[in-house]
Amino acid sequence: MSACYVIASIIAVATGLYEPRDWPHLFGSPLDAYTVRKCWGRVWHQMHRRTFTSNSNFLANVLHLPRGTVMTYFKLFTFSESKAIQFFVLQAVAITFEDALIAIASRLEYKESKGFKLIGFIWVFAWFAYSAPMYFNHQAQAQGTVEETNNFSLIRMLTSFCVAKLKN
């Protein structure tokens, strides 16, 4: 996916049809995935970001919401346009929860550290281990592969990956 995107972006910019800013990096560093917000906002591909946020941006402007926290959370909870809406709304809930925890930690003068990031990585993995099956199970049902519906597990995927790497 990344190679095709890079080639398309080079052609689009070289022909003058688009500006480089129209082609953001597709994926960020996995080392930034220590909060759910950063995982979605910096690490995961950004190809659909404008599509999914265009309606919430429009509504925020029509409602004349003040820039800042109110607008940020309004957009966070209104961008979800998917049949798997429960999954995406839960992502917004998780981001709101972790924003609150980070704000409390800041007030208690905790600083970002390696330990803080380690706890964050564990939190993000646990969160996606819990929430990702909602999305993937829905996709399996939509595609008619119901027998796979109850089998999705991030932990099983990670274990299989590690075992395969150890065998090589």
N, C-alpha and C positions, 0 to 999 in steps of 0.2 A: 504494500500500500504506500509506503514511504517513497520508494524509488519512482513510482509512477507520478506521484504528487510533485516530487522535485523536478522531474522532466517537464511536466505540464507547466509548472511555475516558471521555469526558465524560458520556455517557449512563449508563454503569455506575456512575460515582462519584456523579453527581447523583441517581440513584435509591437510593443507599445500599447497593447490592448489593456494591460493592467499595470498597476504600480506595485513595487515590492511589498508595500504594506498590505496589499490585498491577498498576499500569500504568506500568512504567518507560519512559523515552524509547526510541523504536524504534531510532533510529540515532544514533551519536555523530558528533563532528567528524572529517572525514577527516584533519585535522591531527594527530590522535592515532594515526594508522596507521603509526607508524615502528617498531613491533615487531609480530611476528605475534601475540603475546599481547594487545597493546592493540588490534590490528585485530579479533580475535575477541571480546575482552572488553569493549571500549568502543565500537567503531565499527560493527561489523556488528549487524544487528537481534538483539534479545534475546528474541524471542517464544518460542522453543523452549528457552531456557536451563533453565528449571525442569524441563521434560519430560526433557531429555537428562541432567540432573544428578541427578534424583531417585533413580535406582538406585545411582549411585556414592555419593551422600550416605548412603543407607540402609546400604550395605555398609560404608562408613567408620565409621558409628556402631555397627553390629553387631560389627565387628572392634575397636572401641575404639581407633582410630588417634589418636595425639596430634595436636592442632591444630598447624598450622604446615606446614613443608616436606613432611613425609611425607604428610600428608593431602592437601595441594595436588596433589602429583604423582600420588598414587593416584587422585584424582578426574579429573585430566587424562587419564590413560591408560585409565580405565574408563568414560568417559561415552559413547563412540562406539557408537551403536545404529543403524547404517545399513548398507545394502547396499554402500555405497561406503566401507566401514570403513578400507580402506587409506589413503584420502585423510585421514580424520580422525585416524587414528593418526599419520600423518606430520606433521600439524599439531602434535600433542603433542610429537613428536620435535623439530620446529623450535623450539617454545617452550622446551623443556628446553635445547637447544643455545644459544639466544640468552640464556636466563637465566644459563647458565654463563659466556658471554662478557661479559655485563654485570657479573657478580660479579667476574670477573678484572679488567675495566676499573676497577671501583670500588676494588679493592685496589691498583691501580696509580695511583689518584687521578685518573683521567679523570672529568671532570664532564660532565653533559649540556649540549650546546651545539647551535647551529644546524648545525655540521658533523656532529656526532654524529647529529642527526635526519636530515640529508640522506643520510648513509650508511644509516641505518635505512630510509628510504623506498625507496632503491635495493634494499636487501636484501629488503624485503617484496614489492616488485614482482617481483624475480627469483624469490623463493620461490613466489609464486602463479603466475608464468609457467610454472614447473616443475611445480607440484603440481596446479593447477586442472584441467588436462586429464584427470587421473585421475578426478576427480569427474564432469566434464561428459561425458567419453567414456562412462563407465558409464551416465549418465542417457540419453544418445543410444541406447545399445544396449538399455536397458530399454524405451525408447519405440519401438523398432523403426526408428529413423532411423540405421541403421548407416552410410549413406553420409556422414553428417556426423561420424561418430566420429573420423576422423583429421584433421578440419579445425579443431578448436577451438584457438584461440591468443589469449592476452591481447594479445600484441604486434600481431597482425593487427587485433584489435578496436580497440586504441588508435590504430593508424595510420588505420584507416577513420574513426574519430571525428574525429581531427585534420584529415584531408583534407576531411571534410564541413563542419567548422567554418570552414576556410579558404575554401571555396567560397561560404559565406554572407556 
